[in-house]
């Protein structure tokens, strides 16, 4: 008896879009079939053909080293079946068929929603995720024999899961009803699962999948995965979110500055920032630290309806010198340097790394409660007021003041360590009287402090895992304070902040996510995270130079 179903990739598309908009433009020589298909009560459309590729650009190199010519042009066959099932259109793809779909009309996370409701949480084979913070760290973990969810070490907050694979209950589909077996499916934007061969049963499978995706997920152990999701560009709420962001670009309280992924180190050590094509007025040169006001001052002068266009056209480059002539990184879109939050009908929406995310209110409430408990771990601080000088070495000057006026503190700011795993990093800014690792930072506005968290984590990991790092710390302590001995690896990590107090009300949601991740990591290293509020006076605005 032949199998009743065969696996294929299933996507869900916007059913209100015109038929010609659902696929990317194809040339006549790429199409071998484009015809209507009559299914029971439904007229579908089948498009099939092949992409023909030319010789790859690396062919000459391979031929030169491989001793002769290589004939490598190839074809990629594809087939797509478009099936209207209002209010959606389903697309079944084979081969390279997914490349034919117009991504603008594909429902993002459709397959993932099916997996949340039907995957066995005790028999997962793959989890792919990305960190929703400044690191944008991507992780894919596979367990060939299958494992329970806890084996994949997902963070309870801030891990954006985008692909899963594992054993699933398919009793809703023809395959499950006929065979009585489970099936190893793959889910993400699409669902890869067995679909019926019989036309009537096939349509029933599509309807069954849609019903599963749209049903509540309260009883699923995997439901936390859907608490934080990237938003589709065509989401009906997008115009309202974009309007709120545009208004905030003039200097709204829910707007903050955050380093883009991959640029945290360059931004933290920059001597200046070069800002170009951000509205009228020509380039800007910011000496010292970049502040949010450098961007909002320019954007505030632009009509609200044109601010987002100006923001997305703007570029920011980090430079090593204070004249803006020695770039240390690529030009990055100005939108990637901002973070914004707003709440619509009890749901939090976050603009981060130039993309919108939806975060459920219950998720935010649980996270805020944990962060409040965490921030209660206060560390006493000496009565040394930070009076900003406006100079690039302002932080170092303050650390020196603390060591001069407070016995037992040692300044290690700008005194870098080096290990095989961490070629250049700061062990801490200050070492406390009881060997506390103290990381000092001025935190302006309610912005994300992920770069501070990263500095603390790198130091704690190096001192825990690399004997070389601990030996270097002991050497620096001995050199600064002859006769003082380091009593083993420090077990207290202190985040000391000026500019604002450590208060959950003054931290963005993404800063809270990153802080919980840091605390979990520090605890795994057998250390405790604590917080110090540095007495300070208001910071003067950094200089802006028009060029």
Buried (B, 14 or more C-beta within 10 A) or exposed (E): EEEBBEBBBBBBBBBEBEEEEBBEEBEEEBBEEBEEEEBEEEEBBBBBBBBEEEEEEEBEEEBEEEEEEEEEEEEBEBBBBBBBBEEBBBBBBBBBBBEBBBEBBBBBBBBBBBBBBBBBBBBBBBBBBBBBBBBBEEBEBEBEEBBEBEEBEBBBBBBBBBBBBBBBBBEBBBBBBBBEEBBBBBBBBBBBBBBBEEBEBBBBBBEBBBEBBEBEBEEBBBBBBBBBBBBBEBBEBBEEBBBBBBBBBBBBEBBBBBBBBBBBBBBBEBBBBBBBBBBEEEBBBBBBBBBBBBBBBBBBEBEBEEBBEBBBBBBBBBBBEBBBEEBBBEBBBBBBBBBBBBEEEEBBBBBBBBEBBBBBEEBBEBBBEBBEEBBEBEBEBBEBEBBBEEEBEBBBBBBBBBBEEBEBBBBBBEBEBEBEEBEEBBBBBBBBEEBBBBBBBBBBBBBBBBBBBBBBBBBBBBBBBBEBBBEBBBEBBEEBBEEBEBEEBBBBBBBBBBBBEBEBEBBBBBBBBBBBBBBEBBEEBEBBBBBBBBEBEEBEEBEBEEE
